[in-house]
Amino acid sequence: MIVVTGVTGNLGKIVINDLLERVPASELVAVARTPAKAQELADRGVEVRAGDYDDPASLEKAFAGADVLLFVSSPDITPGVRPRQHGNVVDAAKAAGVGRIVYTSAIGAQDGPGFLADHTRTEGLLRDSGLPHTLLRNTFYTESLVNPGLQENVESGELVAADAGQPVNFATIRDLALAASATLTGDGHVGAVYELRGPVWTLAELAATVGDVAGKPVAYRQVPVEELEGLPAFLYGFIATGLFAEPSDDLEKLLGRPATSLREAVSAVLR
Ligand SMILES: NC(=O)c1ccc[n+]([C@@H]2O[C@H](COP(=O)([O-])OP(=O)(O)OC[C@H]3O[C@@H](n4cnc5c(N)ncnc54)[C@H](OP(=O)(O)O)[C@@H]3O)[C@@H](O)[C@H]2O)c1
């Protein structure tokens, strides 16, 4: 039996829908903290169980009978919250006798800066648990840079980035989800650490591609990160360190095809 958490989120939803095309619904369990939000899966024959990372008892029941568990990391990056929640998940998996855990870790988790350190800690918990596991060190989502907001860059004719000239190896949520799904059913994933990264491109190439696809030039302008605020400042703060500069072919190997290209991603959002 394959048990999947985070099924109401971007990544988990794609995973469970992909599994439904390959595995009988009777062999799948969807874990949601609000089961009503997963009604569509129940309607398709998937058993939906309640499981909240803040409620250890709910998790042990939710994970019962799991040969494989997809543990989607919590989105709550409030300092201290995720380590507690992830400790609950690993403890419950151990108590429930889960056969293998597949964990959505993050790029740089071996020595993660900032909030990535939560993943470092969770990888340590998994190692210490003695449970067979598979680590998916996901890069950041392409969608954080390639999204319908690019239409504004087309209109202004400019893309402002605080990238310090550093490239990114971002991957689409769909590619990362399908790679995760592949590790839930295939053989040979016990103990594997997958560095899941897309094709490497620069922000200057993003501007050029947006211009090309839109048929209107878009200039790239580099600024210091101090000139940005909110989410862009957060994102470029990581990009400028070179965290995303290195390629890896683990993603395309799991997908069995090339990862989504920059042009494909831009074309999809500017369509
Ligand atoms: N690689 C990246 O660039 C990137 C970007 C964003 C996030 N992430 C990480 O990757 C994970 C998956 O990404 P995503 O885009 O699918 O995130 P998402 O859309 O925010 O989905 C998060 C999932 O976690 C569930 N969840 C939240 N709190 C929970 C709790 N206390 N107990 C049980 N389930 C809980 C949510 O359920 P509800 O529907 O009930 O809220 C949802 O199903 C995120 O949670 C985050 O750790 C990675």
The ligand as a Tripos MOL2 file, in Angstrom:
@<TRIPOS>MOLECULE
LIG
   48    52     1     0     0
SMALL
NO_CHARGES

@<TRIPOS>ATOM
      1 N1         10.9000   23.4090   -3.8610 N.am      1 LIG1
      2 C1         10.2340   24.5450   -3.7210 C.2       1 LIG1
      3 O1         10.4630   25.5640   -4.4240 O.2       1 LIG1
      4 C2          9.1530   24.6200   -2.6980 C.ar      1 LIG1
      5 C3          8.2780   25.7090   -2.7100 C.ar      1 LIG1
      6 C4          7.2810   25.7410   -1.7560 C.ar      1 LIG1
      7 C5          7.1960   24.7160   -0.8340 C.ar      1 LIG1
      8 N2          8.0760   23.6870   -0.8450 N.ar      1 LIG1
      9 C6          8.0390   22.5750    0.1250 C.3       1 LIG1
     10 O2          7.5070   21.4360   -0.5530 O.3       1 LIG1
     11 C7          6.2730   21.0470    0.0560 C.3       1 LIG1
     12 C8          5.2910   20.6460   -1.0260 C.3       1 LIG1
     13 O3          5.0970   21.7650   -1.8820 O.3       1 LIG1
     14 P1          3.6360   22.1750   -2.3290 P.3       1 LIG1
     15 O4          3.8190   23.1950   -3.3780 O.co2     1 LIG1
     16 O5          2.8090   20.9790   -2.6030 O.co2     1 LIG1
     17 O6          3.0920   22.8900   -1.0100 O.3       1 LIG1
     18 P2          1.5710   23.2570   -0.6920 P.3       1 LIG1
     19 O7          0.7830   23.4170   -1.9550 O.co2     1 LIG1
     20 O8          1.6200   24.3850    0.2720 O.co2     1 LIG1
     21 O9          1.0260   21.9380    0.0380 O.3       1 LIG1
     22 C9          1.4050   21.6160    1.3340 C.3       1 LIG1
     23 C10         0.6210   20.3890    1.7600 C.3       1 LIG1
     24 O10         0.9600   20.1130    3.1300 O.3       1 LIG1
     25 C11        -0.2650   19.9860    3.8620 C.3       1 LIG1
     26 N3         -0.0770   20.3700    5.2570 N.ar      1 LIG1
     27 C12         0.2030   21.6020    5.7340 C.ar      1 LIG1
     28 N4          0.2510   21.5790    7.0620 N.ar      1 LIG1
     29 C13        -0.0260   20.2990    7.4420 C.ar      1 LIG1
     30 C14        -0.1550   19.6540    8.6950 C.ar      1 LIG1
     31 N5         -0.0010   20.3150    9.8400 N.pl3     1 LIG1
     32 N6         -0.4390   18.3270    8.7080 N.ar      1 LIG1
     33 C15        -0.6110   17.6340    7.5440 C.ar      1 LIG1
     34 N7         -0.5090   18.2140    6.3270 N.ar      1 LIG1
     35 C16        -0.2270   19.5270    6.2860 C.ar      1 LIG1
     36 C17        -1.2170   20.9140    3.1710 C.3       1 LIG1
     37 O11        -2.5390   20.5990    3.5640 O.3       1 LIG1
     38 P3         -3.7020   21.7170    3.6230 P.3       1 LIG1
     39 O12        -4.3470   21.6880    2.2680 O.co2     1 LIG1
     40 O13        -4.5710   21.2320    4.6950 O.co2     1 LIG1
     41 O14        -3.0570   23.0380    3.9350 O.co2     1 LIG1
     42 C18        -0.8990   20.5960    1.7180 C.3       1 LIG1
     43 O15        -1.5220   19.4080    1.3170 O.3       1 LIG1
     44 C19         5.8270   22.2590    0.8730 C.3       1 LIG1
     45 O16         5.0160   21.8600    1.9430 O.3       1 LIG1
     46 C20         7.1570   22.8500    1.3120 C.3       1 LIG1
     47 O17         7.6990   22.1650    2.4220 O.3       1 LIG1
     48 C21         9.0320   23.5940   -1.7780 C.ar      1 LIG1
@<TRIPOS>BOND
     1     1     2 1
     2     2     3 2
     3     2     4 1
     4     4     5 ar
     5     4    48 ar
     6     5     6 ar
     7     6     7 ar
     8     7     8 ar
     9     8     9 1
    10     8    48 ar
    11     9    10 1
    12     9    46 1
    13    10    11 1
    14    11    12 1
    15    11    44 1
    16    12    13 1
    17    13    14 1
    18    14    15 2
    19    14    16 1
    20    14    17 1
    21    17    18 1
    22    18    19 2
    23    18    20 1
    24    18    21 1
    25    21    22 1
    26    22    23 1
    27    23    24 1
    28    23    42 1
    29    24    25 1
    30    25    26 1
    31    25    36 1
    32    26    27 ar
    33    26    35 ar
    34    27    28 ar
    35    28    29 ar
    36    29    30 ar
    37    29    35 ar
    38    30    31 1
    39    30    32 ar
    40    32    33 ar
    41    33    34 ar
    42    34    35 ar
    43    36    37 1
    44    36    42 1
    45    37    38 1
    46    38    39 2
    47    38    40 1
    48    38    41 1
    49    42    43 1
    50    44    45 1
    51    44    46 1
    52    46    47 1
@<TRIPOS>SUBSTRUCTURE
     1 LIG1         1 GROUP 0 **** ****
